[in-house]
Amino acid sequence: MSEEFEREFLIKDTDSLIFFGANDRNLKIIEKHFSVFMFGRGDKITVSGKAKEVGQVIELLSELIFIINKNKRLTRTDLLTAIQIIKGESQEEKDVPKAKDELNSVVLFTDAGYVKPTTPGQIEYMQSTKDNDIVFCIGPAGTGKTYLAVALAIAYLNKKIVNKIILARPAVEAGESLGYLPGDYREKIDPYLRPLYDALTEMLPRDRLRKLMDQEVIEVVPMAFMRGRTLNDAFVLLDEAQNCTFLQMKMFLTRLGFNSKSIINGDITQIDLPDKILSGLVSVQNILQGIEGIKFVYLGAEDVVRHRLVKEIIHAYAQRNDNDS
């Protein structure tokens, strides 16, 4: 029979009320998933049980501090996700650092789980966004360009690094000629902005999303509505940027104000502009390369995270293009 083991954990630099939960709810949830007994008083928690599980729980408590400081809250979903990662990745003691790396790479905790980069290209994309104020991400469909960018924007809003999120897309093709479409303004543009709404609804509870949009803390707008604005303390995403003209790209980039961050996404193999109009996403690569604070990241078929056939389709079209050139 394994000997009982006891360790103490000090709660530092975080809100103990969030950490413990109402009526020590969080400690009770942890006890249900590990064969340990936990007792908390003040800023100290005592964990007793078998040495291996006590070690895992101490590691878990450290990560809960990280999650609280990152998200300014600790939901039941956050806690259960962290428990799942620690238990899943820590079957042996040597795997504990792997679980810690897994948690540290999480961009956003959601009610459905969490969002994190999963390929080397996506990891570079996320790190580049943290290190630079403007990031261009160019790559094929299915590489997570939009999904990860929206997750990062919400994470920045949760941490109060920014006060506002602006998600923009060219509506229709480059000219944004909406007049011929049936319906009112919202009915005209909604189909072109739908992918942004889809990402938001996957990452935020509907009630909170509706409230944030009503308060204009989160805006989803067609590209044309960016003209004349100056965006301070904002996270600004331009999606499908390959369908912006040269002048539209310049207009968008000059909207950025103080304490703001911008991601510009696009797939230069799927440009819908008329042949004689140069894509702003293509031309900007030559214009802005090498400027400090601006980073270009390129994703490829190896970064696709959709159905396996998507990779094969991308490779097939790339091979066809090579043969035609």
Buried (B, 14 or more C-beta within 10 A) or exposed (E): EEEEBEBEBEBEEBEBEBBBBEEBEBBEBBBEBBEBBBEBEEEEBBBBBBBBBBBBBBBBBEBBBBBBEBBEEBBEBBBEBBBBBBBEBBEEEEBBEEBBEBBEBBBBBBEEBBBBBEBEBBBBBBBBBEEBBBBBBBBBBBBBBBBBBBBBBBBBBBEEEBBBBBBBBBBBBBBBEBEEBEEEEEEBBEEBBEBBBEBBEBBBEEEEBEEBBEEEEBBBBBBBBBEEBEBEBBBBBBBBBBBBBBEBBBBBBEBBEEEBBBBBBBBBBEBEBEEEBEBBBBBBEEEBEEEEEBBBBBBBBEBBBEEEEBBEBBBEBBEEEEEEE
